[in-house]
Amino acid sequence: MISAMTDRCDCGAPAGPLGRCADYYHAILAEEQGDPDMYRWHNPVVCAYLLQHPAEGHEKHLDVQFRWLQLLLDQGIDAVIRVAAHQVARNRHASRQGYDMTPFERYAPLPPGRAATDFGASFSALPVVGGSFVFDGPEAYGRRIEAVAAATVERLSGRT
């Protein structure tokens, strides 16, 4: 929500041309449905958005979302895609193996504390040209999403 007094999102980011972070998030989710290269970044987009806006998600998932972003920053998007495929396979109705935390054990848990604000990179600051977030290609888009992920991990790692 944007405060009428400050024109800022709950995460502390100023509203951008599309509006608040939620407007950007929903526009990204809609655009990625038609672009497989953009969709590769779906997991980091969701994790970073919900960590920056925890009231819109479920508290019980925030720790693993924090670890997903650390996995991205440590091993890259291909590792995120591999681990996600592994999790989906384990969660299929026939297997009933449940969520595997093994890929995340080496990463720090989400530190306890209140929701953070004023991230170094936010969704409402992402550039959009001609209605597209991938106007300059999927690699550049991926670098921007990775920057949001890095800012999210950095800010949340230092919260008290």
C-alpha positions as CSV (number, residue, x, y, z in Angstrom):
1,M,0.0,0.0,0.0
2,I,1.2,3.5,-0.8
3,S,1.0,6.0,2.1
4,A,-0.7,9.2,1.1
5,M,1.8,11.1,3.2
6,T,5.0,9.8,1.6
7,D,4.0,8.1,-1.7
8,R,6.0,5.1,-0.6
9,C,5.3,1.4,-0.5
10,D,5.3,-0.5,2.8
11,C,8.8,-1.8,1.9
12,G,10.0,1.8,1.8
13,A,10.4,2.1,-1.9
14,P,8.9,5.1,-3.7
15,A,6.2,4.4,-6.2
16,G,7.3,4.1,-9.8
17,P,5.6,4.9,-13.1
18,L,3.5,1.8,-12.9
19,G,2.6,2.4,-9.2
20,R,3.7,0.6,-6.1
21,C,5.7,-2.6,-6.0
22,A,2.6,-4.8,-6.2
23,D,1.7,-3.3,-9.5
24,Y,5.2,-4.2,-10.8
25,Y,5.0,-7.7,-9.3
26,H,1.7,-8.4,-11.0
27,A,2.9,-7.0,-14.3
28,I,6.0,-9.2,-14.1
29,L,3.9,-12.3,-13.3
30,A,1.6,-11.6,-16.3
31,E,4.4,-10.9,-18.7
32,E,6.5,-14.0,-17.8
33,Q,3.6,-16.3,-18.6
34,G,4.3,-15.7,-22.3
35,D,8.1,-15.6,-22.2
36,P,10.0,-18.8,-21.2
37,D,13.3,-16.9,-20.8
38,M,11.7,-14.4,-18.4
39,Y,9.8,-17.2,-16.6
40,R,13.2,-18.8,-15.6
41,W,13.3,-16.0,-13.0
42,H,9.9,-16.7,-11.5
43,N,11.2,-18.3,-8.3
44,P,13.5,-15.4,-7.4
45,V,10.9,-12.8,-8.3
46,V,8.3,-14.4,-6.0
47,C,10.8,-15.0,-3.1
48,A,12.3,-11.4,-3.3
49,Y,8.8,-9.8,-3.6
50,L,7.4,-11.7,-0.6
51,L,10.5,-11.1,1.5
52,Q,10.3,-7.4,0.8
53,H,6.5,-7.5,1.4
54,P,6.1,-10.2,4.1
55,A,2.5,-9.2,4.9
56,E,1.5,-10.5,1.4
57,G,2.9,-14.0,2.0
58,H,3.0,-16.6,4.7
59,E,5.5,-16.2,7.6
60,K,6.1,-20.0,7.6
61,H,7.7,-19.8,4.1
62,L,9.9,-16.7,4.6
63,D,12.9,-18.7,5.8
64,V,13.1,-21.0,2.8
65,Q,12.4,-18.0,0.5
66,F,15.4,-16.3,2.0
67,R,17.5,-19.5,1.4
68,W,16.3,-19.7,-2.2
69,L,17.7,-16.2,-2.8
70,Q,21.0,-17.2,-1.2
71,L,21.1,-20.3,-3.5
72,L,20.6,-18.0,-6.5
73,L,23.3,-15.6,-5.5
74,D,25.7,-18.5,-4.7
75,Q,25.0,-20.9,-7.6
76,G,23.0,-19.0,-10.2
77,I,19.7,-19.3,-11.9
78,D,20.4,-22.8,-13.4
79,A,20.9,-24.2,-9.9
80,V,17.6,-22.6,-8.8
81,I,15.8,-24.2,-11.7
82,R,17.4,-27.6,-10.9
83,V,16.4,-27.5,-7.2
84,A,12.9,-26.3,-8.1
85,A,12.5,-29.3,-10.5
86,H,13.7,-31.6,-7.7
87,Q,11.2,-30.1,-5.3
88,V,8.3,-30.5,-7.7
89,A,9.3,-34.1,-8.4
90,R,9.3,-34.9,-4.7
91,N,6.0,-33.2,-4.2
92,R,4.1,-35.2,-6.9
93,H,1.1,-37.0,-5.6
94,A,2.6,-40.5,-6.2
95,S,5.9,-39.8,-4.4
96,R,4.7,-37.9,-1.3
97,Q,8.2,-37.3,-0.2
98,G,7.7,-33.7,0.8
99,Y,10.0,-30.7,0.7
100,D,13.7,-31.4,0.8
101,M,15.7,-28.9,2.8
102,T,19.0,-30.5,2.0
103,P,19.9,-28.1,-0.9
104,F,19.4,-25.2,1.6
105,E,21.3,-26.5,4.6
106,R,24.4,-24.5,3.8
107,Y,22.6,-21.2,3.7
108,A,21.8,-18.9,6.7
109,P,18.3,-18.9,8.1
110,L,16.3,-15.7,8.0
111,P,17.3,-13.7,11.0
112,P,14.5,-13.0,13.4
113,G,13.1,-9.5,13.6
114,R,10.6,-7.1,12.2
115,A,10.0,-6.7,8.5
116,A,12.8,-4.7,6.9
117,T,12.3,-1.6,4.7
118,D,14.5,0.5,2.5
119,F,16.0,-2.2,0.3
120,G,18.9,-1.2,-2.0
121,A,16.8,-2.4,-5.0
122,S,13.0,-2.6,-5.2
123,F,10.4,-3.7,-7.7
124,S,9.0,-0.3,-8.3
125,A,12.4,0.8,-9.5
126,L,12.6,-1.8,-12.3
127,P,12.6,-0.3,-15.7
128,V,9.7,-1.0,-18.1
129,V,9.9,0.0,-21.8
130,G,7.0,-0.4,-24.1
131,G,5.2,-2.3,-21.4
132,S,8.0,-4.9,-21.1
133,F,10.5,-5.8,-18.4
134,V,12.7,-7.7,-20.9
135,F,12.9,-4.8,-23.4
136,D,16.7,-5.2,-23.5
137,G,16.8,-9.0,-23.4
138,P,16.4,-11.8,-20.8
139,E,20.1,-11.6,-19.6
140,A,19.7,-7.9,-18.6
141,Y,16.3,-8.6,-17.0
142,G,17.9,-11.5,-15.1
143,R,20.7,-9.2,-13.8
144,R,18.1,-6.7,-12.6
145,I,16.2,-9.5,-10.7
146,E,19.4,-10.8,-9.3
147,A,20.2,-7.2,-8.0
148,V,16.8,-7.1,-6.3
149,A,17.5,-10.6,-4.8
150,A,21.0,-9.4,-3.6
151,A,19.6,-6.3,-2.1
152,T,16.9,-8.3,-0.3
153,V,19.4,-10.8,1.2
154,E,21.8,-8.0,2.1
155,R,19.1,-6.0,3.9
156,L,17.5,-8.9,5.7
157,S,20.9,-10.3,6.8
158,G,21.6,-7.1,8.6
159,R,18.2,-6.6,10.3
160,T,17.8,-6.7,14.0
